[in-house]
Amino acid sequence: MTLTPSHHAPMPSPTPTLRWSKVPEVTAFFWIIKVLCTTVGETAADYLNGALHFGLSGTTLVMSVLLAAALALQFRTRRYVPWVYWLTIVFISVVGTLITDNLTDHFGVSLWVSTGIFSVALALTFLAWYHREHTLSIHSIFTPRREAFYWLTILFTFALGTAAGDLMAEKLSLGYLPSLGIFAGLMVLVFAAQRLFRISPVVSFWLAYILTRPLGATVGDWLSQGRSDGGLGLGSTNTSFIFLILILLLTIYLTLSRKDQITQAS
């Protein structure tokens, strides 16, 4: 007897394929390392440019090559690897700082103008990302295109944060410590709004992420700059190495504990 389709035994459903996010889960460790990286981005650029006498152009060239190598390695990984990811963040932090510094020092672009340019570039990147992928969630970074949008967004947040931080601390003459308080206060407001008014976690994440850059840059300047300029006078060398050691220790811990790994089923 010929069986009709209704008589066939049901086919077993395929086992879901696990897709691994290429970025970490957002935990307290994420924000701590992020601020450390943004601070290093500010101080390391000053260290290479001034203390090692690379000059702005030489520093930009070296760090851009290192960033390209780190991004190539990051794109080749199949899942989030803490040391690869955070190494890329450190390099992109330095390069983002250098982009703004080059515009200011080499081309005479006002910090007002560069802040506006990077704000628009960031907004357009978000729009293009959402238009193509219909999400801005970092929990869905498991395709090359989404990862490309992610890293382009990160680059613009660093460049924008440097410009906005320098604008407030130097151009507006607010000083490092008051600027630090303003950016920290804005971050607290974002987290409070997410808790109290239930704004989108994606929106609150990106607002906080953008604010960590000028916060970290201001922390870096406050720690490294001389006391006559309103800083603590630790110098860019000491500040960079202290923060790099902290980043290394936290990255080792996360590698061993896997506390910040996201698994996504297709």
C-alpha positions, -999 to +999 in steps of 0.1 A: +000+000+000+013+034-009+015+058+020+001+092+018+021+121+033-001+119+064+010+083+070+047+090+070+064+090+104+073+125+115+108+135+107+129+143+137+135+180+141+171+191+134+192+198+164+195+236+168+229+250+158+245+271+185+258+304+173+283+322+195+282+359+199+315+377+190+312+402+218+309+398+256+279+398+278+272+432+295+282+427+331+299+449+357+332+436+343+323+449+309+319+485+321+350+484+342+372+472+314+355+495+290+364+526+311+399+513+316+403+509+279+390+543+271+414+558+296+443+539+280+432+552+247+438+587+258+470+582+278+487+557+254+482+581+225+499+608+245+527+584+256+535+572+221+533+607+207+552+625+233+573+603+256+585+579+228+587+608+202+567+589+176+550+621+166+513+623+158+517+609+123+540+581+133+517+571+162+487+571+140+504+549+114+517+523+140+484+521+158+463+519+126+484+489+115+480+472+149+443+479+149+439+464+114+458+432+126+436+430+157+404+434+137+416+407+112+421+383+142+388+393+157+369+386+125+386+352+122+375+340+156+343+320+157+332+332+191+340+358+217+376+354+229+383+379+257+420+387+250+413+392+212+382+413+218+397+436+245+430+440+226+409+452+197+391+476+220+424+490+233+437+496+198+405+511+185+404+534+216+438+547+207+430+551+170+397+569+178+417+594+200+442+599+172+416+606+146+403+635+166+438+647+175+448+647+138+417+667+128+425+692+155+463+695+153+470+688+116+439+702+100+428+728+125+393+715+128+375+730+158+364+706+185+329+719+181+330+708+144+346+674+150+321+667+178+293+675+153+309+654+125+313+623+147+278+627+161+263+627+126+286+598+115+276+578+145+239+584+140+242+575+103+260+542+112+232+533+136+205+541+110+224+520+083+229+491+108+192+491+119+180+494+083+200+463+072+197+441+103+166+454+120+184+453+154+211+471+172+214+445+200+249+433+208+234+399+217+231+393+179+267+399+168+273+366+151+276+375+114+304+394+096+281+422+085+268+428+120+303+427+134+314+452+108+286+476+118+295+470+155+332+479+151+325+509+129+301+521+156+327+516+183+353+536+163+329+565+160+320+564+197+357+567+206+364+595+182+332+614+193+341+608+230+375+622+226+362+653+209+334+659+234+357+653+264+383+677+251+356+702+242+342+703+278+375+700+297+396+724+276+376+745+252+348+752+277+374+754+305+354+733+328+384+714+340+390+676+342+374+669+375+341+688+369+339+672+334+344+638+349+316+645+373+293+656+345+299+625+324+296+602+354+263+619+364+250+614+329+258+577+330+240+574+363+209+591+348+209+566+319+210+536+342+183+552+364+161+559+334+165+523+323+155+510+357+127+535+365+112+542+331+120+509+314+135+525+283+149+501+258+179+482+270+195+486+236+190+524+237+203+526+273+233+504+265+244+526+235+239+558+254+260+545+283+286+532+259+289+566+242+293+583+275+321+560+288+344+574+261+345+610+273+344+597+309+374+575+303+392+602+284+387+627+311+398+602+338+430+597+317+437+634+314+429+640+351+453+613+362+481+620+338+482+658+334+503+680+356+489+696+388+492+731+372+467+719+346+443+705+370+455+669+370+471+646+395+505+645+377+509+607+374+521+611+338+509+593+307+535+565+312+524+555+347+487+559+340+490+538+308+509+509+324+487+508+355+455+506+335+470+481+310+479+458+339+444+461+353+429+453+319+453+423+316+443+409+350+406+412+344+409+397+309+427+367+323+400+363+350+372+364+323+391+339+301+392+314+330+358+320+344+338+326+312+314+348+331+308+371+301+302+346+273+269+348+253+255+317+236+228+322+210+208+293+193+197+297+157 
